[in-house]
Amino acid sequence: MLRDIDLNEISDGKLYGNNDMVKAGCGGCTGCSDCCKGMGSSIILDPLDVHRLCVCLGKSFYELMDEALELNVADGVILPNLKMTDTDDACFFLDDKGRCSIHACRPGICRLFPLGRFYENDSFSYFLQIHECSKKDRTKVKVRKWIGITDINRYEKYILDWHDFLKRLGEHILSPGGEEDVKKTGMYVLKTFYVQPYEEKKDFYEQFYERLQAADKSHLYS
């Protein structure tokens, strides 16, 4: 999601790389699940997030949509996000003990928290959100260990390329006349990057970039 932010207001004023140490360690969030409640539609999922959930839970995209996901427009593009329950406004995957039931395959935004990404000059850095996590006295942990993604450099390239793709789509849709393409563009993105399953035994990133190249050739945002 694109946001105009003042890092001095929401962070410790520093930018981090994946090898840097940052005060994000929360001791396993014992007794706390505040960040899993009242999030509205803000936990937006990228294609890898959904692929990991499908594999982890043994369900299709449509099956996830029936219970745990919903669709909303983010920066002009229709994208899936985690659904909050009607009863206690908590993440669908939060169990009755206040613990994440999908922790091993949790989405990227959840892995980051309380970190965020700051995009600049065709790259991004991490920053520490100082007002979001209610845990005090957090310990230092290396960024890449905190995120817990295998092959972090490849993952970061994917995140940057996906962000760039969505940015171009959003700029086209929000341009004069482009708003007419919202539905068409949204359906294309959902079908191409989310609905169509990725083969579990093949490399996800290779499959993703094949689809990204096809999207670029389709003149989707020209």
Sequence and secondary structure as in RCSB ss.txt:
>XXXX:A:sequence
MLRDIDLNEISDGKLYGNNDMVKAGCGGCTGCSDCCKGMGSSIILDPLDVHRLCVCLGKSFYELMDEALELNVAD
GVILPNLKMTDTDDACFFLDDKGRCSIHACRPGICRLFPLGRFYENDSFSYFLQIHECSKKDRTKVKVRKWIGIT
DINRYEKYILDWHDFLKRLGEHILSPGGEEDVKKTGMYVLKTFYVQPYEEKKDFYEQFYERLQAADKSHLYS
>XXXX:A:secstr
      HHHHB S  B TTSEEEEE GGGTT  GGGBS TT  B  HHHHHHHHHHHT  HHHHHHHTEEEEEET
TEEEEEE B TTTSBBTTB TTS BTTGGG  HHHHHTTEEEEEETTEEEEEEBSSS    S EEEEHHHHHT S
SHHHHHHHHHHHHHHHHHHHHHHTSTTGGGGHHHHHHHHHIIIIIS   TTS HHHHHHHHHHHHHHTTTT 
